Structure formats: structure tokens, C-alpha cells
Amino acid sequence: AGAAAEARFISSAKGKGLFATKNIRKGETVFVERPVVSSQFLWNALYNYRACDHCLRALETAEENAQRLLGKSSLVLPHPEQCSIRKDLHQQCPRCQVTYCSAECRQAALEQYHQVLCLGPSRDDPTHPLNKLQEAWRNMHYPPETSSIMLMARMVATIKQAKDKEWWIKAFSQFCSKTANEEEEIVHKLLGDKFKGQLELLRLLFTEALYDESLSRWFTPEGFRSLFALVGTNGQGIGTSSLSQWVHACDALDLPMLQREELDAFIDQLYKDIEKESGEFLNCEGSGLYVLQSCCNHSCIPNAETSFPENNFLLHLTALEDIEAGEEICISYLDCCQRERSRHSRNKILRENYLFTCSCPKCLAQADDADVTSDEEEEGEGETDDAELEDEMTDV
């Protein structure tokens, strides 16, 4: 079977889009894609959300995961056999001790970027250039996280290590790029008010840690800002969780009615207790660059959605409706609650976070609606929408 979708150029205003090459049924997987590069968020890792350093697979068992999120080491999960974590397969880098879920991931990381980024015995040395870079980033970009400087570091390291540097430079150059003006806006969004001074500090630290002659453009102020904007625009959130894997497996169990009700009640209560203790931060979170997924345009009535059902960085794009050959495949950049808001509110979020105004069928149908947000929406306007956007990005 050939690919069910392909990227095509639409227009200079819209850039690329993803189109079905054959009829796709509702519920079908359109494609499964691995990122060209990905990285866990830095605060997420600092707070002990333990994930494979390469593929972001959660490393804790479902029970350990639940115990940590609850702050309760005595918790026992029923049906432990439904947990998919295989600790016997975990491996560490012998030099810097970062952990991988398997020998395959350790090898893949080493071959792609880890030789350049391995801190070796300097892992806990705060004066090491890479540690200084990460510390500076954490001080600028607090949770909820939407990006990581280490995604850019892995891009540079990948090219430094590559035999065929041109191939990788070309791979990264196919991600949507913006004008200088738009780049400024995206960087501003990621770094807040002090962005110019902060960007320059990051650039100097980035250069000290990673400078490479063959990529000298990326280290200039313009090139660095472009790289930053590329990651800000195209980065797809990745969320993994051994607990949610366990819950899905439990949902699929064929149990007598009474046992089923007991298990469902236990799980519901568990999630309520975790929310009290840890809020909405349940997953190992990071972001990655996906060539095909990044071509998907937004619609307020999407016909596909992304998820990470394999508990690692493999992105599944699934059809929400029947899609005909030749039809454009669209995902939503907004979460369910945001999609229900007025056209004006939806476009405010899209303009601020993604720099475009939507013209999907739903927005066109509502084009004559008043350009004001309804009263109940006004109340929510003052709150930041970043957290909601971030949830949507990393939903497992």
C-alpha cells in the first residue's frame, strides 16, 4: 500500500497542505511518522518525568508514575500485568548516564546526535556550555512548556555528526519558514517581553556550546532567530504516559460487570486525586519536528487528529471523518473548548499563536457574525490561552 497522503504546495499565502491520495475511512490511520528530531522539555525532565532520552517513551511503570503524581508511595495499582514498561530493556549511556528505553534507542541517538551532545563526566557541571544553555532556557521559559532549546541543539548536533550534511540541511529547510517580521512575533511569543536581550544571550550560549563552521548562518542573529521561529512554528508537542497506557489496557479488559464497575470507579478516583496533587501535568512532554504532520493546515472542523498511542514519539494521524482522494487533510490547532468559541475568539488565538486568520468552512459560514466575543467568553479572555494550547499539543 502506498502512502495515503502527500504534501502539495497550495499558494504562497498558505504554503503547503496535506492531501489524501486515496479514499480514507473514518477511524483509519492516515500515517505513522517518526520525527526528524525531538527532545523532552527541560522543566519536565527536571521534575522527574522520566522518559527515554531519544524516543520519549515513559520509563516509569504505571504504578511508579501514579505514585509520583499522587505523592503517595504506598499506592498499589490493580492489574499490574497491563503495564507495558519493560525495565529489563532500559540502557544508559555509559559516559553521561542518560537513560534510554532500549539498546535500539541508545544506538539511534548515538548515531544521530548524541556524540556531540554527550556531557560525559561534566553532566552535573554547571559551567559546562551546554548546561549553561539549558539553565538559561529554563529561566526564560517556564511551564507550561511549548518548546525547547535542546530541539535546536539536536538539529545542530545532527548536522555536525552527519556524513551527508546537505541531506539534513535540506530536511530541516522543508519546514515552513516565516518573514523576519513574523519571526519576531513568534520569538516574542516564546520569550516574552524581554525577548531581544534574552534571544541574544541564548545565541551567545548556543554559539559557545555548539558553533559549527558549516552552519555559521544559524549562529548569526538573523539565522538564529529563523531557527528559533522554525521550531516555534513547526514543533509538535509529544506526550507519553505509562499510566494512560495502563488505563487504555484496563479499558480493553473483558471483566464481569461488577469488577468492571469497581475498576472504572478506581481509575476515575485516581485521576481526581492526581489532579489535586499535580494539576494538568500528567505526561512526559517534549516536542519534535515531523515533516508530513507539519504540512497539515488547521481547520476549526478538522477531519483528522494526531496522537501518540505507542507511548513514544511515533505520531499517528487518524481520520475523524471519511476523507476522499484529493481532499485536504486538516487538523485543529485548537482544543475542543476553544473550537466551540466564536469565530472572533478562535481567530484571536490563532493569530496570536500561529500568525494566521482561519478561512475554514466554519469560519466562512460565521463571517457575518459580530466581531465581538460573547459575555461569558470575555471573562476567560484575560486568562492566558497558552496552557490550553499546550494541552492540545500534547494530548495522549
N, C-alpha and C positions, 0 to 999 in steps of 0.2 A: 504494500500500500504506500503510495506517495504521500507527501505532506498534505494535510488538509487545508493549509493556509499559506499564503505568501504575501510578502511586503510589496507594496506598489507605491510609486510616487503619485500624490494626488494633485497638489498645487504648491506654489512657493509659500502661500499663506498657511496651508495646513500641513505641509511636509508629507511624510509617508503615512500610509494606513495599512491595515492588515485585512486581506480579503480571503474568503473561502474559495478553495479551488474545486470543491465538490460539495454535495449536499451533506449537511451535518445535522444529526438528530439532537433534540433536547437531551441534556444529560451526558452527552458523549464528550470524551476528552479530545479537544482540538489538537493539542500537542503537549508534550512534556519537555521542558527546556532547562538546561543547566546554565548558570551564569558564566560569563567570560571571567568575571572576578566578583568576589563577595567578601564581606567581613562582618563580624559581630560588632554591635555598638559598644563603645568603651565603658560607659557607666553600667550597661547591662552586664558586661564581663566583671567589672569591679565589684558589683553587688552579688557575685557568686552564682549568676545564672550560667551554669557550666555547659558549654557547647563545644562540639568538635571545632578546632581552630580552622578547619578547611570547609566542611560542608554544613556547619551549624547544627548538626544533629544533637539533640539534647543528650547529655551524658549521665544525668542522674536517673535512677529508677523512678517510676511514677510515685512510689511511696516516699523516697527521699525528697522528691520535688514537692509533694504535698506537705511533708513535714516542714520543709524550709519556708514555704509560702505561708504556712499557718503559724510558724514559730513554735511548733509542738512536736518534739522528737518521739513522743510516745504513740503517735498516730499509726494505726495499722490499717492497710487497705485490704479489703476482701479480694479474692480472685487475683493474687499476685502473678499467676501464670499468664495473665493477659497483658503484662508489661513487656514491651518489645526490646528493652535495652539490654545489650549483650556486653557486660563489663569485661568478660574474658577476652574480648577482641580489642579493647582500648589500648592505644600505644602512645608513648610520649616521644617528643624529640629528645634524643639523648643529650643534646647540648643545652637547650634552653627550657626543657620540660613542659612546653605547651602540649596539651593533650589532643589526641585525635580519636575518632570512633573506630578506626580500623587501620591496618597496615596500608591499605589502598589510599586512604586519605593522606596519611603521612607522606607517602611516596609522591602523590599528586601535588601536594603543597611544595615539597622539596624541589620537584622538577619545574614547577611554575614560578614560584616567587620566594620560597622560604630561605633559600641560601643567602639571599641579600638581606632579608629581614630578621634572620635568627639572631637573637641578642646574646646567645651563649651564656657565659657566666655573668654578663652585665644585666641580666634580666631585671634585677632589683636595684640597679644603679641609677639614681635619679638624674645624674649628669650625662647619661648616655643620650646622644642626639635624638634617637627615636623615642625614648622615654620623655624627653623634654617636649617633643612634638605632641605626644599623646596627652600629657598633663596640660599643656596649653589648650588643646582642643576641649578637654573635659571642662576646663574653666570657662569656656566660651559657649558650650553647647550642652545645656542641662537637659535631663529628661523632661517631657517625653522626647526621645531622640528621633531624628529623622535622617541622619547621615553620619558618616564617619570619615575622618581624615585618613584612616587606615585603608579605606577603599582606594583612595588616590595613591597611597603609598604602595599598595599591592599592584596597582596599574604600572607604576614606575618600575617596581622590582621585577615584574613580569617581563617588561621590555629589556631591562638590564640583563636578565638571565637568558633571554631568547636567542636562539641561533638565528632565526629569521625575524629580526626586529621589525622590518617593514610590514610583515603579515599582521603583527599585533597592533602596530600603529594604525594600520588600515582598519582592523577590527574595532578599535576604540573610536576611530573617526566616523564610523557609520551611525553613532548615536547623535540624536538631534542636537544641533548647536544653535546658539542664540546670538543676537546682535549685542554689541557692547552695552547698550542701554538696558536690554533685558537681563544680561548677565549681572549687571549691577544690582538689579531688583532682586534676583534670586539669591545672590550672595548676602544682600542686606537682610533678606528673609531668614537665612540660616544663621547669620551672626548678630542680628540686632543692630541697635543704633550706632555702636562704635565700630561698624564693620570695616571702615577703611584702615584704621590703625590695627585692628585685630588681624585683618587679612594680610597686612604687611608683615606682622610678627609671625604669622603662620608660614608665610612664604619663606622668610629667612630661616626658620627652624626646619622647614621642609627641605630647603636647599642644603642646609648643613648636614641633614641626615641622609639625603638621597641623591644629590646632584649627579647628573649624567650628561656627558657632552652630547650624546646622540639625541637627547631630549631637551636640549638647552632652552627651546621655546617654552616648554611647560614651566620653567623656573623664572621666566620674565614676569613682571606684574600683569601684563595682558594675558599671557599664556596660562598663568596660574589661576587667574580669575575665570578663564574659559573652562579650565579643568574642573574647577570648583562648581561652576554653573552646570557643566555636563552631568556631574554626579548629583547635583541638586535637582535637575530636571528629570533625569532618567533613572535614578536609583529607585529600585522597587524594594519595599520593606519585606523582610523574611521573618516569619515567626515559627518557632518549633516548640514543642512541649511534650514531654513523655507522659504527663498527666492527661492531656487531652487525647493522646493516642490510646491510653488505657481506658478512658471513658468511651471512646468510639468502639473499642474492642468489647467492652462490657455491654454497650447498647446492642451489639450484634449477638450476644449470647442468647441461646434458646432456654429460658428458665420457666419453671412453674409460676403461675400468676402471682402468688404471694411473695415468692423470692424476688420476682421482677419488681414488684412494688417497693419492697424493702430496699433493694439496691438503688432504684431510682431516687427514693427519698434520701438515702445516704449521700448520693452524689450531689443532689440539689443542696443539701445542708452544707456539704463540704465546700461547694463553690461560694455559698453565702458567707461562711466563716472566713474563707480565704480573702474574699473581697474586703471584709472588715479589716483584716490584717495587712494585706498587700495592695489593696486598691486594684487598679486595672492592669498592673504589670505582672501578667502571669507567664509570659513566654520568654524564651531565649529570643532575642531580637537582633537583627542586623539588616544590612541591605546589600543588594547585588545589581549588576548590570546585565540585563537579558536582551539579546539582540532582537528576537521576534516580539517579545512582550512589549518592548519599548516602542514598537511601531503601532501598538493598539491605541486608537484615539478614544476619547471619552464620549459617553452618551449618558444622559440622565435616565434613559431607559435602555440599559446595556443588554446585549444578547449573549454575553459571556462573562465569566469571573475567574479570578486567579485564586489558587490555594496551594498549600504545602502538605498534602496528605501523607507524604512519605517521611515526615519528621526530619527533613533535611532541606538543602537549598534547591531541590528539584521542584520547579514551578509547574503546576498543572493548570492549563487553561481549559475550562469546561463550558460547554454551551448551555445557556439558560433557556434558550428557545430553539426551535428548528431554524437552521440558517441555510439559505440556498446558495448554490455555487455562484460566485461572482458578487455576493453580498459582503458589505464591510462588517468586520468583527469588531465590536466596541466593548470596552469595559467601563466601569464607572470609577472616577477618581474620588467620588463622594461616598460616605457611608449611607446606610438605609435612612437614618433620620434626616440627614442633610438632603437626600434626594426628594423627601416629601415636602421640603420647604418651597417658598415661592420662587419663581424664576429669578427675581431680583436677588434674593438671598443666595441661591445656588451660584449665580454668576459672580456675586461678590467674592465668595470663597474661591471659585475657580480663577478669577482674575488675580486675587492676592497670592494664591499658591502656585498656579500653573501658567499665569500670564496669558489667558485667552478667554474670549467670551463664547459661550456654547451656542451652537445653532442646530442642536439635535431636534428631531420632530416634536418632542415635548416642549422644548423652549420656543420653537417657532409657533406652535399652537397657542402658547401663552404670551405671544409677543405683544398683544394688545392689553394685557393685564397692567394695572397701575404699577409704576416703578417704586412702590413703597413696600416695606416689609410689614406684615400684619403685626398687631399689637403683641401677641404672645411671642412673636419672633424677636421683637425689639428687646425684650427682657434678656434674651440669650445673646444679643448682638455684642454686648460688652465683653462677653467671655471669649477666651481665645479658642479658635477652632482647630488649632494645631493638634491638640490631644485627640480630637475626634478623627482628624485626617490620619493621624498616626495609627490609630486603632484599625482603621480601614486598611491601611497599608500592610499591617502585619497580621491580620486575621488568619488564624489557622483553620 
